[in-house]
Amino acid sequence: MKGARSSKYIRAMQSKTGWGIENLPFPKGLALVEARWDLCIGCGLCEVACSMYHYGVINRELSRIRVYRYLLPAPKSVQNVCCQCSDKERECQKACPLDPPVIHYDAEKFHMVVDEERCLGAKCAKCLKACPAKVPRFYPPDHNVAMVCDLCEKDGVRRPQCVEICPAFALEYMEPQFPQHMQRIHPDEKANIMAERLQPLPRNKAQISPEELFGGKK
């Protein structure tokens, strides 16, 4: 509608000079959305923000970041998002059967991009099969192309909306600080790693009594 004002939230995001509540400086070069899966509360707001930004609808199937929910037996949620792998580790790009690859890293935009007009869609899905974390998404028939995190880049400006909306500060937008091998594994594996921290809780019980934990008569 002509003359309509943007929302208060959008205006606030546009006026920010950094990311997060701390207004930290935006990365200049290579960057990624760092998922703090130990902090995720499973609210799904990141999925909402992503689908709204890219497609204008609330549909988690169209989100480029996904939240997986587990019972370990304590409830736990784990985010899954592209960590913008280094060139030697881009299994999705290597697996694409087309030349040049449909899905590839753009060195000028500093994130993965997908040539939607050439993508073979879910019938191919070799990028999804090759990715150890199973990050690329397909949503046929309307969006039957690989969907992968582009850091919400527009006109050279990268401002990932999932990071801004996360109420638990479980997502960070930063330059790579550590080896990314823990981000390049499937959420199921991450859940199993966290489950080990919950011992002595057995996987088939949601609670454990003090007697079972410390011994003694029940």
N, C-alpha and C positions, 0 to 999 in steps of 0.2 A: 504494500500500500504506500502510495507516494506520501512522503513527509512523515511516515511512521518512525518513531524513535526506537532504537535498539534497546534491548533489556538492560537493566542495571548491571547484571552479571557480565554481559558482553562488553559494556562500556568500561567496567572495572578491569577486565582482562586486557582490553586494548590499551589501557593507560599504564599497565604495569611495566616496569623496566627490568624485572627479573622473574624468576619462577618460584612457586611455593609461597607459603605464608612468610618465610624469611626474606622473600624477594631476592633470592640469590642470583648472581649474574648468569645470563644465558651462555651456554658453551659456544665457543667461536668455531670450532671445527668438528671433528668426529664426536658424536654424542649418542646416547641411548637412553631409553626409559629403563632405569634400574628397578627391578621388582623386589621389594622387601617382603618376601613371602611369609616371613615369620610375623609380620605385622598386619597382614591382610585380614579384614573382618568379614569379607564375603558380601558386602552390601551391593555390589554390582554397579555402583555409580560410574565407575570408569567405563564400563560397557555402554551405559546410557550416553555418557558424554561423547564417546567415540562415534557411535552410530548417529547421534544427532549432528555432530560436526561434519561427517562425511556424506550423510544421506538425508538429514533432516527428519529422521524418524527414530522412535525408540524401539530398537530391535537388536537384542544381544547377538543374534545370528549374523548381523552386519558389523559387529564390532571387531576391530583388529586386535583388541586385547580381550582375553577370555579369563573368566574366573571358574576354577574347578573346585568343587566342594567335597569334603571327605569326612568320615567319622573314624577317628584313629585310635581309640574310641572317642576321644574328645573332638568336638566339631572343629574343623580347620579348613581354611580356604587358601588356594594358591593361584596367583595370577600367571598367565602365560602370554608373553609378548615378545616380538622380535628384538633381539639384542644387537642387531646391526653387526653381524659377525665380521671378523677380519677376512681379508681376501682368500687366505688359505682354508678358511673354515666355512665358506658360503656353499653349503651342500645343495641348497635350493637352486642357486645359479648354475652350479656344475651339472645338475640333473636335468635342466631344461633342454628338451630335444631340439629346440629351434636355435638358429644362428643368425644374428646375435641372440643371446638368451632373453626371453620375455621378462623374466624377473632378474634384476641385477642391481648392483650398488651404483648409485650416482655420486661420483666423486665431487661434483659441484654442489649438489643439494645435501650431501652428507647423510643419505638414508637410502634404503632399498626402494626401488620403483618397479612398477609393472606396466608393460605395454598392453593395455586392455584390448586393443583392437587385434592383436596377434595371439593373445592367450588362448590355448586350446581348452581351457576350462576343466571341470571336474572329471571329464572322461580321460584326461591325461593325468593331472594331479601328481606328476612326478616330483615337483618341488615339495609338496606336502609329505610324500613318502620318504624323501631324502632328508628332510629336516629332522634332527634328533628330538627336537621339542614339539614337532608337529604344529608349527605356528601358522603357516599359510592357511587361509580359509576360503571356502567356496560356498555360494548360496544360490544354486540354480533354482529356477531358470532366469530370474530377473538379474542376478549378479553372479553370473557363471564365469567369473574371472578370479584369479588369485588375489586375495586381500592380505596385505601385510603392512605393518606399522610404517607410516611415513612421517612420524613425529608431528603430524598436523601442520606440515609445511605448506605455506601458500605465499607465492611471490618471493621466495627466498627467506621467509621468516618462519622459524620452527617454534611452535608453542604447543606442546602436547597437552590436550585438554584433560586427559585422564589424570595427569600429575596434579593439575590445579584443583580438581574436584575431589580427590581422595581425602576423606575425613580422618583417616588413620595415619596419614603421611607414609603410606606403604609403597609409594611410587616416587622415584626421584629422577630428575632430568639432569644428567651429568656426563662429563667425559669419562671414558673407561678408567676406573681406578684399580681394579683387580682383574686377575684372569677370569674369563667369562665362562669357564667350563660348567659352573653350577647353574648358569642361566640357560645353557644349551642342552639341558636334559628335560625330559617330559615331566609334567606336573605329578604324574603318578610316582615317579622316582623321588621327587622332592617331598611328597607326602610320606613316603616310606622313610626317608631320612629324618623327618620331623617326628614320625611315630616312635623312632628309637629313643628320642628324648623324653617321651612320656612313660617310659618304663619306670616302675614295674607294672603299669596298667596293661593287662592283656588285650589283644586286639578285639576280642569278642565281648568285652565288658565295658560299660560306660562309667562305672564307679568301682571303687575298691574300698573295703572297710579298713579301719585302723588295725583290726586284728590280722587281716590278711597282709597288710603292709608291714607291720612291726612284729607279727607273730603273737602267740598266746592263744588263750581259749576264746572261742566265739560266744 
